[in-house]
Amino acid sequence: MKVDPHYDLLIVGGGITGAAVLHAASRRGLKALLVDRGDFASGTSSWSSKLIHGGMRYLKSGQWRLTLESVRERERLLLERPGLVEPQPFLMPLYEGGRPGPRALGAAFWIADRMAGRRTARRIDAAEALALEPLLAAPSPATRERAGGEGPRLEAAIAYRDGVVDDARLVLRLIFDAVGHGAHALNHVGATLLESDGRVTGARLEDRVDGDARDVSATVTVHATGVWAGAAPGAPALRPLRGSHLVFARETLPLRSALAWLHPRDRRPVFAHVWEGAVVVGTTDIDHPLVDVPATISPAEAAYLVEALALPLPHLRLDASMALSAFAGLRAIVVPPGELDRPPSAMGRDSAMWARPGLVGITGGKLTTHRATADEVLHEVEKQGLRVLPAAKEAVSAPATTRLQGRLGPAGAAWVAARPAEEGQPLAGTPYSLAELRWSLREEQVRHLDDLLMRRTRLGLVAARGAEALLPLLEAPCREALGWDAARWADEVARYRENWAARHAPPPDNRRP
């Protein structure tokens, strides 16, 4: 474990918030170290809905500030992170008799666009909606009979634009960009806070792979462990909520446009959008009180998502067992006094911060608003005596950027491009190549096989059976780059298969007879 004895800032937690704080600190004159007890982004930040979105639904519950911050940060990320955060056109189909009606929805989109400072939404008629997404077309009589009857008539749609992202890759770019500016970051390293005379002075670090341990001191420690922050002294009350998703192959769910609509059962927003060559369908919003129990999709959640798909796409007759994979993540929802009994989807998504001598804690918030959250944390850090330089003025927009440049950075993209042509070919019909995997093995702190297949790439989600067919191809590169012997490779494969089967295998057929 290579660490220095002392840091200005020690950040515990390598999700989006911790990564954003590290990124900001590295550019504002602070010597910083980030540690995560698992892999970077492995806790919550790799299991989001993959959207950089405006949070328009928060208008309904009066969270105007959150919506304003979200739409502005969305526009900023689209400008500053091309190749990683990309525009995602959406259609929201409007059905005969649906509530809320077109006027109410149109007003909400108008408000969000005014907040964003640009028009992204417009109402279109049914014919234009069908031209943009033919899967919305009314099924034939025979298909309707097989599907159990005709659904409501499509009247119109709202066409709008949000953003789509590989959430884990966003975290990794923030961390590795910070490392390039002199920061340090360690994954699979646990931290136990150290105190002296009532002040947090750093932490004892323990490498969970090789067992190495040592103490580091820090002027200020930032506690950014998300949903796991509830046990920290001074932390606010948290209500962990689970959001689950299904991932379908494009051949199974051949969308042209992303779709968003209201679930026919409870009028919650749901969606289906193209991501990394596949289609993500989500999401649920249910209590998950035991945060140390891994989040997995339940049969009831799978049935809920399949029921949602049956509204706009009844003729496809989809079921959960047709999915490539499933995933679930936990949201850290801060509970204001007296609001514990509110329905999950009515809970706010604001962040919460607390402080004690030598410690700043942060939890809650949204993927989209990570930069603003990091600025708030550094402002609080400054109050504890650290000199934080003013934020440098950033470019209004980044230059034209390819997918690889956005995901891996210029150096990574150049290295991948220089590999033999056969290593640049797509693997198993996905966007990923062997050259990309080699770069990650070489430069991106891969310590377990699932680090490579679930976060450096998303092959475990978008390739059939968790990329099982690719494992023989990956053995030699992994063993060569990481120094694994045959026994370690066998252990890693067994560990990966067990984890994938338990947390990501498609649920069984849940269609009603």
Secondary structure, 3 states (H helix, E strand, C coil): CCCCCEEEEEEECCCHHHHHHHHHHHCCCCCEEEECCCCCCCCCCCCCCCEECCCHHHHCCCCHHHHHHHHHHHHHHHHHCCCCEEEEEEEEEEECCCCCCHHHHHHHHHHHHHHHCCCCCEEEEHHHHHHHCHHHCCCCHHHHHHCCCCCCCEEEEEEEEEEEECHHHHHHHHHHHHHHCCCEEECCEEEEEEEECCEEEEEEEEECCCCCEEEEEEEEEEECCHHHHHHCCCCCCEEEEEEEEEEEECCCCCCCCEEEEECCCCCCEEEEEEECCEEEEECCCEECCCCCCCCCCCHHHHHHHHHHHCCCCHHHCCCHHHCCEEEEEEEEEECCCCCCCCCHHHCCCCEEEEEECCEEEEEECCCCCHHHHHHHHHHHHHHCCCCCCCCCCCCCCCCCCCHHHHHHHHHHHHHHHCCCHHHHCECCCCCCEHHHHHHHHHHCCCCCHHHHHHHHCCHHHHCHHHHHHHHHHHHHHHHHHHCCCHHHHHHHHHHHHHHHHHHCCCCCCCCCC
